[in-house]
Amino acid sequence: MSEDIISCEEVIERLFAYLDSELDDLTRAEIDRHLRRCHDCFSRKEFETRLREKIAASGTEKAPDRLRQRVEALLGNR
Ligand SMILES: [Zn+2]
């Protein structure tokens, strides 16, 4: 099999650069191809992507949902 140019280890090593779009097109394409074939690496990528979205969202949200729900519950229980 000559199609797999990079290994899982290399994908993991480059995952953060991949998510930050810091890779050259060739490396990025190789990782894309690996992710389509490798479920383990794909799951890891999905996990990291969601984690980053959560961190980004919590950084910009002024009133977290949990706090708002608590306030609404307090108001409702008067
Ligand atoms: Zn893999």
N, CA, C, O and the ligand as a Tripos MOL2 file, in Angstrom:
@<TRIPOS>MOLECULE
protein
  313   311    79     0     0
PROTEIN
NO_CHARGES

@<TRIPOS>ATOM
      1 N           0.8340   -1.2120    0.0000 N.3       1 MET1
      2 CA          0.0000    0.0000    0.0000 C.3       1 MET1
      3 C           0.8610    1.2530    0.0000 C.2       1 MET1
      4 O           1.5600    1.5330    0.9740 O.2       1 MET1
      5 N           0.8110    1.9830   -1.0640 N.am      2 SER2
      6 CA          1.6200    3.1970   -1.1400 C.3       2 SER2
      7 C           0.7700    4.4530   -0.9710 C.2       2 SER2
      8 O           1.2840    5.5710   -1.0180 O.2       2 SER2
      9 N          -0.5370    4.2590   -0.7730 N.am      3 GLU3
     10 CA         -1.4210    5.4300   -0.7060 C.3       3 GLU3
     11 C          -1.3100    6.1850    0.6050 C.2       3 GLU3
     12 O          -1.4240    7.4100    0.6320 O.2       3 GLU3
     13 N          -1.0890    5.4590    1.6910 N.am      4 ASP4
     14 CA         -0.9800    6.1390    2.9780 C.3       4 ASP4
     15 C           0.3990    6.7520    3.1330 C.2       4 ASP4
     16 O           1.3740    6.0590    3.4220 O.2       4 ASP4
     17 N           0.4650    8.0470    2.9400 N.am      5 ILE5
     18 CA          1.7590    8.7300    2.9840 C.3       5 ILE5
     19 C           2.1570    9.0180    4.4230 C.2       5 ILE5
     20 O           3.3310    8.9160    4.7790 O.2       5 ILE5
     21 N           1.1820    9.3770    5.2510 N.am      6 ILE6
     22 CA          1.5150    9.6970    6.6380 C.3       6 ILE6
     23 C           0.8110    8.7390    7.5880 C.2       6 ILE6
     24 O          -0.2280    8.1650    7.2630 O.2       6 ILE6
     25 N           1.3940    8.5830    8.7550 N.am      7 SER7
     26 CA          0.8660    7.6460    9.7530 C.3       7 SER7
     27 C          -0.0420    8.3850   10.7340 C.2       7 SER7
     28 O          -0.1220    9.6130   10.7220 O.2       7 SER7
     29 N          -0.7270    7.6110   11.5850 N.am      8 CYS8
     30 CA         -1.5810    8.1930   12.6160 C.3       8 CYS8
     31 C          -0.7690    9.1210   13.5220 C.2       8 CYS8
     32 O          -1.2290   10.2020   13.8910 O.2       8 CYS8
     33 N           0.4390    8.6890   13.8740 N.am      9 GLU9
     34 CA          1.2730    9.5050   14.7520 C.3       9 GLU9
     35 C           1.5360   10.8750   14.1390 C.2       9 GLU9
     36 O           1.5010   11.8970   14.8240 O.2       9 GLU9
     37 N           1.7950   10.8740   12.8540 N.am     10 GLU10
     38 CA          2.0640   12.1500   12.1780 C.3      10 GLU10
     39 C           0.8170   13.0260   12.1070 C.2      10 GLU10
     40 O           0.8980   14.2510   12.1940 O.2      10 GLU10
     41 N          -0.3290   12.3840   11.9480 N.am     11 VAL11
     42 CA         -1.5790   13.1480   11.9310 C.3      11 VAL11
     43 C          -1.8040   13.8050   13.2900 C.2      11 VAL11
     44 O          -2.1370   14.9870   13.3690 O.2      11 VAL11
     45 N          -1.6190   13.0300   14.3590 N.am     12 ILE12
     46 CA         -1.8230   13.5620   15.7080 C.3      12 ILE12
     47 C          -0.8490   14.7000   15.9800 C.2      12 ILE12
     48 O          -1.2200   15.7330   16.5380 O.2      12 ILE12
     49 N           0.3980   14.4960   15.5800 N.am     13 GLU13
     50 CA          1.4100   15.5400   15.7900 C.3      13 GLU13
     51 C           1.0350   16.8420   15.1020 C.2      13 GLU13
     52 O           1.3280   17.9280   15.6020 O.2      13 GLU13
     53 N           0.3890   16.7250   13.9580 N.am     14 ARG14
     54 CA          0.0810   17.9160   13.1560 C.3      14 ARG14
     55 C          -1.3490   18.3970   13.3210 C.2      14 ARG14
     56 O          -1.7760   19.3400   12.6540 O.2      14 ARG14
     57 N          -2.0940   17.7420   14.2170 N.am     15 LEU15
     58 CA         -3.5170   18.0520   14.3260 C.3      15 LEU15
     59 C          -3.7670   19.5150   14.6930 C.2      15 LEU15
     60 O          -4.6600   20.1520   14.1330 O.2      15 LEU15
     61 N          -2.9960   20.0360   15.6140 N.am     16 PHE16
     62 CA         -3.2260   21.4190   16.0470 C.3      16 PHE16
     63 C          -2.8770   22.4070   14.9420 C.2      16 PHE16
     64 O          -3.5890   23.3860   14.7230 O.2      16 PHE16
     65 N          -1.7890   22.1450   14.2570 N.am     17 ALA17
     66 CA         -1.4280   22.9920   13.1140 C.3      17 ALA17
     67 C          -2.4850   22.8820   12.0230 C.2      17 ALA17
     68 O          -2.8060   23.8600   11.3480 O.2      17 ALA17
     69 N          -3.0230   21.6720   11.8630 N.am     18 TYR18
     70 CA         -4.0780   21.4550   10.8790 C.3      18 TYR18
     71 C          -5.3120   22.2870   11.2360 C.2      18 TYR18
     72 O          -5.8840   22.9590   10.3780 O.2      18 TYR18
     73 N          -5.7110   22.2370   12.4930 N.am     19 LEU19
     74 CA         -6.8990   22.9760   12.9230 C.3      19 LEU19
     75 C          -6.6760   24.4820   12.8730 C.2      19 LEU19
     76 O          -7.6170   25.2500   12.6720 O.2      19 LEU19
     77 N          -5.4330   24.8980   13.0570 N.am     20 ASP20
     78 CA         -5.1120   26.3230   12.9930 C.3      20 ASP20
     79 C          -4.8200   26.7820   11.5690 C.2      20 ASP20
     80 O          -4.4670   27.9410   11.3470 O.2      20 ASP20
     81 N          -4.9650   25.8790   10.6060 N.am     21 SER21
     82 CA         -4.6940   26.1740    9.1930 C.3      21 SER21
     83 C          -3.2780   26.6800    8.9740 C.2      21 SER21
     84 O          -3.0510   27.6030    8.1920 O.2      21 SER21
     85 N          -2.3320   26.0710    9.6670 N.am     22 GLU22
     86 CA         -0.9460   26.4980    9.5590 C.3      22 GLU22
     87 C          -0.1380   25.5970    8.6330 C.2      22 GLU22
     88 O           1.0680   25.7880    8.4800 O.2      22 GLU22
     89 N          -0.7880   24.6210    8.0190 N.am     23 LEU23
     90 CA         -0.0550   23.6650    7.1850 C.3      23 LEU23
     91 C          -0.0680   24.0830    5.7220 C.2      23 LEU23
     92 O          -0.9560   24.8070    5.2710 O.2      23 LEU23
     93 N           0.9350   23.6090    4.9920 N.am     24 ASP24
     94 CA          0.9260   23.8310    3.5540 C.3      24 ASP24
     95 C          -0.1320   22.9300    2.9170 C.2      24 ASP24
     96 O          -0.5720   21.9520    3.5210 O.2      24 ASP24
     97 N          -0.5280   23.2650    1.7140 N.am     25 ASP25
     98 CA         -1.6290   22.5680    1.0460 C.3      25 ASP25
     99 C          -1.3860   21.0710    0.9090 C.2      25 ASP25
    100 O          -2.3130   20.2750    1.0570 O.2      25 ASP25
    101 N          -0.1630   20.6910    0.6320 N.am     26 LEU26
    102 CA          0.1450   19.2750    0.4150 C.3      26 LEU26
    103 C          -0.0450   18.4710    1.6970 C.2      26 LEU26
    104 O          -0.6850   17.4190    1.6900 O.2      26 LEU26
    105 N           0.5160   18.9740    2.7970 N.am     27 THR27
    106 CA          0.3850   18.2860    4.0800 C.3      27 THR27
    107 C          -1.0740   18.2250    4.4950 C.2      27 THR27
    108 O          -1.5460   17.2040    4.9940 O.2      27 THR27
    109 N          -1.7760   19.3150    4.2880 N.am     28 ARG28
    110 CA         -3.1910   19.3890    4.6230 C.3      28 ARG28
    111 C          -3.9910   18.3510    3.8290 C.2      28 ARG28
    112 O          -4.8640   17.6770    4.3770 O.2      28 ARG28
    113 N          -3.6910   18.2330    2.5590 N.am     29 ALA29
    114 CA         -4.3830   17.2600    1.7060 C.3      29 ALA29
    115 C          -4.0810   15.8390    2.1640 C.2      29 ALA29
    116 O          -4.9550   14.9730    2.1300 O.2      29 ALA29
    117 N          -2.8480   15.6000    2.5900 N.am     30 GLU30
    118 CA         -2.4840   14.2640    3.0720 C.3      30 GLU30
    119 C          -3.2590   13.9190    4.3420 C.2      30 GLU30
    120 O          -3.7290   12.7940    4.5100 O.2      30 GLU30
    121 N          -3.3820   14.8950    5.2230 N.am     31 ILE31
    122 CA         -4.1240   14.6620    6.4610 C.3      31 ILE31
    123 C          -5.5990   14.4760    6.1580 C.2      31 ILE31
    124 O          -6.2430   13.5970    6.7310 O.2      31 ILE31
    125 N          -6.1460   15.2960    5.2590 N.am     32 ASP32
    126 CA         -7.5430   15.1330    4.8550 C.3      32 ASP32
    127 C          -7.8030   13.7170    4.3710 C.2      32 ASP32
    128 O          -8.8060   13.0980    4.7250 O.2      32 ASP32
    129 N          -6.8920   13.2190    3.5630 N.am     33 ARG33
    130 CA         -7.0570   11.8840    3.0100 C.3      33 ARG33
    131 C          -6.9690   10.8290    4.1040 C.2      33 ARG33
    132 O          -7.7310    9.8630    4.1130 O.2      33 ARG33
    133 N          -6.0340   11.0240    5.0210 N.am     34 HIS34
    134 CA         -5.9050   10.0850    6.1350 C.3      34 HIS34
    135 C          -7.1900   10.0810    6.9740 C.2      34 HIS34
    136 O          -7.6700    9.0210    7.3750 O.2      34 HIS34
    137 N          -7.7380   11.2640    7.2340 N.am     35 LEU35
    138 CA         -8.9320   11.3750    8.0800 C.3      35 LEU35
    139 C         -10.1360   10.6850    7.4500 C.2      35 LEU35
    140 O         -11.0050   10.1800    8.1610 O.2      35 LEU35
    141 N         -10.1900   10.6610    6.1300 N.am     36 ARG36
    142 CA        -11.3110    9.9960    5.4620 C.3      36 ARG36
    143 C         -11.2450    8.4870    5.6180 C.2      36 ARG36
    144 O         -12.2600    7.7940    5.5450 O.2      36 ARG36
    145 N         -10.0270    7.9850    5.8350 N.am     37 ARG37
    146 CA         -9.8640    6.5300    5.9140 C.3      37 ARG37
    147 C          -9.7040    6.0320    7.3380 C.2      37 ARG37
    148 O          -9.9410    4.8560    7.6140 O.2      37 ARG37
    149 N          -9.3080    6.9040    8.2360 N.am     38 CYS38
    150 CA         -8.9600    6.4610    9.5860 C.3      38 CYS38
    151 C          -9.9580    7.0110   10.5930 C.2      38 CYS38
    152 O          -9.9820    8.2100   10.8700 O.2      38 CYS38
    153 N         -10.7780    6.1260   11.1340 N.am     39 HIS39
    154 CA        -11.8300    6.5700   12.0420 C.3      39 HIS39
    155 C         -11.2650    7.1140   13.3480 C.2      39 HIS39
    156 O         -11.8040    8.0760   13.8950 O.2      39 HIS39
    157 N         -10.1980    6.5220   13.8530 N.am     40 ASP40
    158 CA         -9.5950    6.9850   15.1100 C.3      40 ASP40
    159 C          -9.1630    8.4360   15.0150 C.2      40 ASP40
    160 O          -9.4740    9.2490   15.8860 O.2      40 ASP40
    161 N          -8.4470    8.7510   13.9520 N.am     41 CYS41
    162 CA         -7.9450   10.1150   13.7770 C.3      41 CYS41
    163 C          -9.0940   11.0710   13.5060 C.2      41 CYS41
    164 O          -9.0690   12.2170   13.9560 O.2      41 CYS41
    165 N         -10.0960   10.6120   12.7760 N.am     42 PHE42
    166 CA        -11.2420   11.4570   12.4900 C.3      42 PHE42
    167 C         -11.9760   11.8130   13.7850 C.2      42 PHE42
    168 O         -12.3440   12.9690   13.9940 O.2      42 PHE42
    169 N         -12.1880   10.8210   14.6510 N.am     43 SER43
    170 CA        -12.8520   11.0800   15.9320 C.3      43 SER43
    171 C         -12.0630   12.0730   16.7630 C.2      43 SER43
    172 O         -12.6310   12.9560   17.4070 O.2      43 SER43
    173 N         -10.7480   11.9200   16.7420 N.am     44 ARG44
    174 CA         -9.9000   12.8220   17.5080 C.3      44 ARG44
    175 C         -10.0070   14.2530   16.9750 C.2      44 ARG44
    176 O         -10.0730   15.2180   17.7360 O.2      44 ARG44
    177 N         -10.0220   14.3560   15.6680 N.am     45 LYS45
    178 CA        -10.1520   15.6710   15.0370 C.3      45 LYS45
    179 C         -11.4990   16.3040   15.3880 C.2      45 LYS45
    180 O         -11.5690   17.4910   15.7070 O.2      45 LYS45
    181 N         -12.5720   15.5020   15.3270 N.am     46 GLU46
    182 CA        -13.9070   16.0060   15.6560 C.3      46 GLU46
    183 C         -13.9630   16.4770   17.1110 C.2      46 GLU46
    184 O         -14.5500   17.5150   17.4190 O.2      46 GLU46
    185 N         -13.3420   15.6980   17.9950 N.am     47 PHE47
    186 CA        -13.3200   16.0470   19.4110 C.3      47 PHE47
    187 C         -12.6120   17.3860   19.6140 C.2      47 PHE47
    188 O         -13.1160   18.2610   20.3190 O.2      47 PHE47
    189 N         -11.4460   17.5390   18.9940 N.am     48 GLU48
    190 CA        -10.6880   18.7820   19.1260 C.3      48 GLU48
    191 C         -11.4450   19.9650   18.5450 C.2      48 GLU48
    192 O         -11.4190   21.0650   19.0960 O.2      48 GLU48
    193 N         -12.1200   19.7280   17.4260 N.am     49 THR49
    194 CA        -12.8850   20.8040   16.7880 C.3      49 THR49
    195 C         -14.0010   21.2800   17.7050 C.2      49 THR49
    196 O         -14.2050   22.4820   17.8770 O.2      49 THR49
    197 N         -14.7250   20.3280   18.2970 N.am     50 ARG50
    198 CA        -15.8260   20.7010   19.1910 C.3      50 ARG50
    199 C         -15.3170   21.3840   20.4440 C.2      50 ARG50
    200 O         -15.9260   22.3330   20.9370 O.2      50 ARG50
    201 N         -14.1890   20.8930   20.9610 N.am     51 LEU51
    202 CA        -13.5980   21.4970   22.1510 C.3      51 LEU51
    203 C         -13.2390   22.9510   21.8810 C.2      51 LEU51
    204 O         -13.4880   23.8280   22.7080 O.2      51 LEU51
    205 N         -12.6530   23.1930   20.7180 N.am     52 ARG52
    206 CA        -12.2730   24.5590   20.3560 C.3      52 ARG52
    207 C         -13.4980   25.4520   20.1930 C.2      52 ARG52
    208 O         -13.4810   26.6130   20.6010 O.2      52 ARG52
    209 N         -14.5550   24.9170   19.6020 N.am     53 GLU53
    210 CA        -15.7760   25.7020   19.4410 C.3      53 GLU53
    211 C         -16.3500   26.0880   20.8020 C.2      53 GLU53
    212 O         -16.8210   27.2070   21.0030 O.2      53 GLU53
    213 N         -16.2980   25.1300   21.7340 N.am     54 LYS54
    214 CA        -16.8060   25.3960   23.0760 C.3      54 LYS54
    215 C         -15.9920   26.4810   23.7570 C.2      54 LYS54
    216 O         -16.5480   27.4000   24.3590 O.2      54 LYS54
    217 N         -14.6670   26.3730   23.6610 N.am     55 ILE55
    218 CA        -13.7930   27.3670   24.2920 C.3      55 ILE55
    219 C         -14.0320   28.7350   23.6720 C.2      55 ILE55
    220 O         -14.1130   29.7400   24.3790 O.2      55 ILE55
    221 N         -14.1430   28.7700   22.3550 N.am     56 ALA56
    222 CA        -14.3690   30.0360   21.6590 C.3      56 ALA56
    223 C         -15.7090   30.6370   22.0740 C.2      56 ALA56
    224 O         -15.8190   31.8450   22.2800 O.2      56 ALA56
    225 N         -16.7260   29.7850   22.1940 N.am     57 ALA57
    226 CA        -18.0540   30.2690   22.5600 C.3      57 ALA57
    227 C         -18.0810   30.7820   23.9910 C.2      57 ALA57
    228 O         -18.6940   31.8140   24.2670 O.2      57 ALA57
    229 N         -17.4230   30.0730   24.9060 N.am     58 SER58
    230 CA        -17.4500   30.4750   26.3080 C.3      58 SER58
    231 C         -16.6590   31.7560   26.5230 C.2      58 SER58
    232 O         -16.9010   32.4920   27.4800 O.2      58 SER58
    233 N         -15.7130   32.0160   25.6290 N.am     59 GLY59
    234 CA        -14.9120   33.2280   25.7560 C.3      59 GLY59
    235 C         -15.6670   34.4850   25.3640 C.2      59 GLY59
    236 O         -15.3450   35.5760   25.8350 O.2      59 GLY59
    237 N         -16.6670   34.3430   24.5080 N.am     60 THR60
    238 CA        -17.3670   35.5180   24.0100 C.3      60 THR60
    239 C         -18.7390   35.6930   24.6500 C.2      60 THR60
    240 O         -19.2950   36.7910   24.6470 O.2      60 THR60
    241 N         -19.2790   34.6150   25.1940 N.am     61 GLU61
    242 CA        -20.5940   34.7000   25.8150 C.3      61 GLU61
    243 C         -20.5160   35.4520   27.1290 C.2      61 GLU61
    244 O         -19.6920   35.1290   27.9840 O.2      61 GLU61
    245 N         -21.3490   36.4310   27.2930 N.am     62 LYS62
    246 CA        -21.2980   37.2070   28.5370 C.3      62 LYS62
    247 C         -22.1020   36.5340   29.6400 C.2      62 LYS62
    248 O         -21.6770   36.5290   30.7950 O.2      62 LYS62
    249 N         -23.2370   35.9750   29.3100 N.am     63 ALA63
    250 CA        -24.0500   35.2700   30.2970 C.3      63 ALA63
    251 C         -24.1810   33.8070   29.8930 C.2      63 ALA63
    252 O         -24.9660   33.4720   29.0060 O.2      63 ALA63
    253 N         -23.4120   32.9380   30.5430 N.am     64 PRO64
    254 CA        -23.4930   31.5170   30.2080 C.3      64 PRO64
    255 C         -24.9030   30.9880   30.4330 C.2      64 PRO64
    256 O         -25.6090   31.4440   31.3320 O.2      64 PRO64
    257 N         -25.3050   30.0280   29.6160 N.am     65 ASP65
    258 CA        -26.6580   29.4860   29.7060 C.3      65 ASP65
    259 C         -27.0040   28.9810   31.0990 C.2      65 ASP65
    260 O         -28.1230   29.1600   31.5800 O.2      65 ASP65
    261 N         -26.0280   28.3490   31.7360 N.am     66 ARG66
    262 CA        -26.3040   27.7610   33.0480 C.3      66 ARG66
    263 C         -26.6740   28.8480   34.0590 C.2      66 ARG66
    264 O         -27.5720   28.6750   34.8820 O.2      66 ARG66
    265 N         -25.9660   29.9610   33.9760 N.am     67 LEU67
    266 CA        -26.2460   31.0630   34.8930 C.3      67 LEU67
    267 C         -27.6100   31.6590   34.6040 C.2      67 LEU67
    268 O         -28.3690   31.9630   35.5240 O.2      67 LEU67
    269 N         -27.9220   31.8280   33.3240 N.am     68 ARG68
    270 CA        -29.2120   32.3980   32.9510 C.3      68 ARG68
    271 C         -30.3500   31.5030   33.4230 C.2      68 ARG68
    272 O         -31.3710   31.9790   33.9180 O.2      68 ARG68
    273 N         -30.1510   30.1840   33.2580 N.am     69 GLN69
    274 CA        -31.1860   29.2520   33.7000 C.3      69 GLN69
    275 C         -31.4070   29.3440   35.2030 C.2      69 GLN69
    276 O         -32.5350   29.2390   35.6830 O.2      69 GLN69
    277 N         -30.3210   29.5400   35.9360 N.am     70 ARG70
    278 CA        -30.4470   29.6520   37.3930 C.3      70 ARG70
    279 C         -31.2140   30.9110   37.7620 C.2      70 ARG70
    280 O         -32.0730   30.8910   38.6430 O.2      70 ARG70
    281 N         -30.9000   31.9990   37.0860 N.am     71 VAL71
    282 CA        -31.5990   33.2670   37.3490 C.3      71 VAL71
    283 C         -33.0810   33.1230   37.0270 C.2      71 VAL71
    284 O         -33.9410   33.5690   37.7860 O.2      71 VAL71
    285 N         -33.3640   32.4960   35.8960 N.am     72 GLU72
    286 CA        -34.7700   32.3090   35.5120 C.3      72 GLU72
    287 C         -35.4940   31.4190   36.4990 C.2      72 GLU72
    288 O         -36.6650   31.6490   36.8010 O.2      72 GLU72
    289 N         -34.8060   30.3970   37.0100 N.am     73 ALA73
    290 CA        -35.4140   29.5000   37.9870 C.3      73 ALA73
    291 C         -35.7120   30.2570   39.2780 C.2      73 ALA73
    292 O         -36.7600   30.0620   39.8930 O.2      73 ALA73
    293 N         -34.7750   31.1280   39.6860 N.am     74 LEU74
    294 CA        -34.9840   31.9160   40.9070 C.3      74 LEU74
    295 C         -36.1850   32.8530   40.7450 C.2      74 LEU74
    296 O         -37.0200   32.9800   41.6400 O.2      74 LEU74
    297 N         -36.2480   33.5010   39.5860 N.am     75 LEU75
    298 CA        -37.3550   34.4250   39.3300 C.3      75 LEU75
    299 C         -38.6830   33.6850   39.3020 C.2      75 LEU75
    300 O         -39.7020   34.1900   39.7730 O.2      75 LEU75
    301 N         -38.6570   32.4720   38.7380 N.am     76 GLY76
    302 CA        -39.8820   31.6860   38.6220 C.3      76 GLY76
    303 C         -40.3530   31.1540   39.9570 C.2      76 GLY76
    304 O         -41.5390   30.8700   40.1260 O.2      76 GLY76
    305 N         -39.4280   31.0100   40.9300 N.am     77 ASN77
    306 CA        -39.7740   30.4100   42.2190 C.3      77 ASN77
    307 C         -40.1790   31.4160   43.2780 C.2      77 ASN77
    308 O         -40.3670   31.0530   44.4390 O.2      77 ASN77
    309 N         -40.3140   32.6690   42.8930 N.am     78 ARG78
    310 CA        -40.6730   33.6760   43.8780 C.3      78 ARG78
    311 C         -42.0490   33.4410   44.4850 C.2      78 ARG78
    312 O         -42.4880   34.2140   45.3360 O.2      78 ARG78
    313 ZN         -5.0540    7.5720   11.7640 Zn       79 ZN79
@<TRIPOS>BOND
     1     1     2 1
     2     2     3 1
     3     3     4 2
     4     3     5 am
     5     5     6 1
     6     6     7 1
     7     7     8 2
     8     7     9 am
     9     9    10 1
    10    10    11 1
    11    11    12 2
    12    11    13 am
    13    13    14 1
    14    14    15 1
    15    15    16 2
    16    15    17 am
    17    17    18 1
    18    18    19 1
    19    19    20 2
    20    19    21 am
    21    21    22 1
    22    22    23 1
    23    23    24 2
    24    23    25 am
    25    25    26 1
    26    26    27 1
    27    27    28 2
    28    27    29 am
    29    29    30 1
    30    30    31 1
    31    31    32 2
    32    31    33 am
    33    33    34 1
    34    34    35 1
    35    35    36 2
    36    35    37 am
    37    37    38 1
    38    38    39 1
    39    39    40 2
    40    39    41 am
    41    41    42 1
    42    42    43 1
    43    43    44 2
    44    43    45 am
    45    45    46 1
    46    46    47 1
    47    47    48 2
    48    47    49 am
    49    49    50 1
    50    50    51 1
    51    51    52 2
    52    51    53 am
    53    53    54 1
    54    54    55 1
    55    55    56 2
    56    55    57 am
    57    57    58 1
    58    58    59 1
    59    59    60 2
    60    59    61 am
    61    61    62 1
    62    62    63 1
    63    63    64 2
    64    63    65 am
    65    65    66 1
    66    66    67 1
    67    67    68 2
    68    67    69 am
    69    69    70 1
    70    70    71 1
    71    71    72 2
    72    71    73 am
    73    73    74 1
    74    74    75 1
    75    75    76 2
    76    75    77 am
    77    77    78 1
    78    78    79 1
    79    79    80 2
    80    79    81 am
    81    81    82 1
    82    82    83 1
    83    83    84 2
    84    83    85 am
    85    85    86 1
    86    86    87 1
    87    87    88 2
    88    87    89 am
    89    89    90 1
    90    90    91 1
    91    91    92 2
    92    91    93 am
    93    93    94 1
    94    94    95 1
    95    95    96 2
    96    95    97 am
    97    97    98 1
    98    98    99 1
    99    99   100 2
   100    99   101 am
   101   101   102 1
   102   102   103 1
   103   103   104 2
   104   103   105 am
   105   105   106 1
   106   106   107 1
   107   107   108 2
   108   107   109 am
   109   109   110 1
   110   110   111 1
   111   111   112 2
   112   111   113 am
   113   113   114 1
   114   114   115 1
   115   115   116 2
   116   115   117 am
   117   117   118 1
   118   118   119 1
   119   119   120 2
   120   119   121 am
   121   121   122 1
   122   122   123 1
   123   123   124 2
   124   123   125 am
   125   125   126 1
   126   126   127 1
   127   127   128 2
   128   127   129 am
   129   129   130 1
   130   130   131 1
   131   131   132 2
   132   131   133 am
   133   133   134 1
   134   134   135 1
   135   135   136 2
   136   135   137 am
   137   137   138 1
   138   138   139 1
   139   139   140 2
   140   139   141 am
   141   141   142 1
   142   142   143 1
   143   143   144 2
   144   143   145 am
   145   145   146 1
   146   146   147 1
   147   147   148 2
   148   147   149 am
   149   149   150 1
   150   150   151 1
   151   151   152 2
   152   151   153 am
   153   153   154 1
   154   154   155 1
   155   155   156 2
   156   155   157 am
   157   157   158 1
   158   158   159 1
   159   159   160 2
   160   159   161 am
   161   161   162 1
   162   162   163 1
   163   163   164 2
   164   163   165 am
   165   165   166 1
   166   166   167 1
   167   167   168 2
   168   167   169 am
   169   169   170 1
   170   170   171 1
   171   171   172 2
   172   171   173 am
   173   173   174 1
   174   174   175 1
   175   175   176 2
   176   175   177 am
   177   177   178 1
   178   178   179 1
   179   179   180 2
   180   179   181 am
   181   181   182 1
   182   182   183 1
   183   183   184 2
   184   183   185 am
   185   185   186 1
   186   186   187 1
   187   187   188 2
   188   187   189 am
   189   189   190 1
   190   190   191 1
   191   191   192 2
   192   191   193 am
   193   193   194 1
   194   194   195 1
   195   195   196 2
   196   195   197 am
   197   197   198 1
   198   198   199 1
   199   199   200 2
   200   199   201 am
   201   201   202 1
   202   202   203 1
   203   203   204 2
   204   203   205 am
   205   205   206 1
   206   206   207 1
   207   207   208 2
   208   207   209 am
   209   209   210 1
   210   210   211 1
   211   211   212 2
   212   211   213 am
   213   213   214 1
   214   214   215 1
   215   215   216 2
   216   215   217 am
   217   217   218 1
   218   218   219 1
   219   219   220 2
   220   219   221 am
   221   221   222 1
   222   222   223 1
   223   223   224 2
   224   223   225 am
   225   225   226 1
   226   226   227 1
   227   227   228 2
   228   227   229 am
   229   229   230 1
   230   230   231 1
   231   231   232 2
   232   231   233 am
   233   233   234 1
   234   234   235 1
   235   235   236 2
   236   235   237 am
   237   237   238 1
   238   238   239 1
   239   239   240 2
   240   239   241 am
   241   241   242 1
   242   242   243 1
   243   243   244 2
   244   243   245 am
   245   245   246 1
   246   246   247 1
   247   247   248 2
   248   247   249 am
   249   249   250 1
   250   250   251 1
   251   251   252 2
   252   251   253 am
   253   253   254 1
   254   254   255 1
   255   255   256 2
   256   255   257 am
   257   257   258 1
   258   258   259 1
   259   259   260 2
   260   259   261 am
   261   261   262 1
   262   262   263 1
   263   263   264 2
   264   263   265 am
   265   265   266 1
   266   266   267 1
   267   267   268 2
   268   267   269 am
   269   269   270 1
   270   270   271 1
   271   271   272 2
   272   271   273 am
   273   273   274 1
   274   274   275 1
   275   275   276 2
   276   275   277 am
   277   277   278 1
   278   278   279 1
   279   279   280 2
   280   279   281 am
   281   281   282 1
   282   282   283 1
   283   283   284 2
   284   283   285 am
   285   285   286 1
   286   286   287 1
   287   287   288 2
   288   287   289 am
   289   289   290 1
   290   290   291 1
   291   291   292 2
   292   291   293 am
   293   293   294 1
   294   294   295 1
   295   295   296 2
   296   295   297 am
   297   297   298 1
   298   298   299 1
   299   299   300 2
   300   299   301 am
   301   301   302 1
   302   302   303 1
   303   303   304 2
   304   303   305 am
   305   305   306 1
   306   306   307 1
   307   307   308 2
   308   307   309 am
   309   309   310 1
   310   310   311 1
   311   311   312 2
@<TRIPOS>SUBSTRUCTURE
     1 MET1         2 RESIDUE 1 A MET
     2 SER2         6 RESIDUE 1 A SER
     3 GLU3        10 RESIDUE 1 A GLU
     4 ASP4        14 RESIDUE 1 A ASP
     5 ILE5        18 RESIDUE 1 A ILE
     6 ILE6        22 RESIDUE 1 A ILE
     7 SER7        26 RESIDUE 1 A SER
     8 CYS8        30 RESIDUE 1 A CYS
     9 GLU9        34 RESIDUE 1 A GLU
    10 GLU10       38 RESIDUE 1 A GLU
    11 VAL11       42 RESIDUE 1 A VAL
    12 ILE12       46 RESIDUE 1 A ILE
    13 GLU13       50 RESIDUE 1 A GLU
    14 ARG14       54 RESIDUE 1 A ARG
    15 LEU15       58 RESIDUE 1 A LEU
    16 PHE16       62 RESIDUE 1 A PHE
    17 ALA17       66 RESIDUE 1 A ALA
    18 TYR18       70 RESIDUE 1 A TYR
    19 LEU19       74 RESIDUE 1 A LEU
    20 ASP20       78 RESIDUE 1 A ASP
    21 SER21       82 RESIDUE 1 A SER
    22 GLU22       86 RESIDUE 1 A GLU
    23 LEU23       90 RESIDUE 1 A LEU
    24 ASP24       94 RESIDUE 1 A ASP
    25 ASP25       98 RESIDUE 1 A ASP
    26 LEU26      102 RESIDUE 1 A LEU
    27 THR27      106 RESIDUE 1 A THR
    28 ARG28      110 RESIDUE 1 A ARG
    29 ALA29      114 RESIDUE 1 A ALA
    30 GLU30      118 RESIDUE 1 A GLU
    31 ILE31      122 RESIDUE 1 A ILE
    32 ASP32      126 RESIDUE 1 A ASP
    33 ARG33      130 RESIDUE 1 A ARG
    34 HIS34      134 RESIDUE 1 A HIS
    35 LEU35      138 RESIDUE 1 A LEU
    36 ARG36      142 RESIDUE 1 A ARG
    37 ARG37      146 RESIDUE 1 A ARG
    38 CYS38      150 RESIDUE 1 A CYS
    39 HIS39      154 RESIDUE 1 A HIS
    40 ASP40      158 RESIDUE 1 A ASP
    41 CYS41      162 RESIDUE 1 A CYS
    42 PHE42      166 RESIDUE 1 A PHE
    43 SER43      170 RESIDUE 1 A SER
    44 ARG44      174 RESIDUE 1 A ARG
    45 LYS45      178 RESIDUE 1 A LYS
    46 GLU46      182 RESIDUE 1 A GLU
    47 PHE47      186 RESIDUE 1 A PHE
    48 GLU48      190 RESIDUE 1 A GLU
    49 THR49      194 RESIDUE 1 A THR
    50 ARG50      198 RESIDUE 1 A ARG
    51 LEU51      202 RESIDUE 1 A LEU
    52 ARG52      206 RESIDUE 1 A ARG
    53 GLU53      210 RESIDUE 1 A GLU
    54 LYS54      214 RESIDUE 1 A LYS
    55 ILE55      218 RESIDUE 1 A ILE
    56 ALA56      222 RESIDUE 1 A ALA
    57 ALA57      226 RESIDUE 1 A ALA
    58 SER58      230 RESIDUE 1 A SER
    59 GLY59      234 RESIDUE 1 A GLY
    60 THR60      238 RESIDUE 1 A THR
    61 GLU61      242 RESIDUE 1 A GLU
    62 LYS62      246 RESIDUE 1 A LYS
    63 ALA63      250 RESIDUE 1 A ALA
    64 PRO64      254 RESIDUE 1 A PRO
    65 ASP65      258 RESIDUE 1 A ASP
    66 ARG66      262 RESIDUE 1 A ARG
    67 LEU67      266 RESIDUE 1 A LEU
    68 ARG68      270 RESIDUE 1 A ARG
    69 GLN69      274 RESIDUE 1 A GLN
    70 ARG70      278 RESIDUE 1 A ARG
    71 VAL71      282 RESIDUE 1 A VAL
    72 GLU72      286 RESIDUE 1 A GLU
    73 ALA73      290 RESIDUE 1 A ALA
    74 LEU74      294 RESIDUE 1 A LEU
    75 LEU75      298 RESIDUE 1 A LEU
    76 GLY76      302 RESIDUE 1 A GLY
    77 ASN77      306 RESIDUE 1 A ASN
    78 ARG78      310 RESIDUE 1 A ARG
    79 ZN79       313 GROUP 0 **** ****
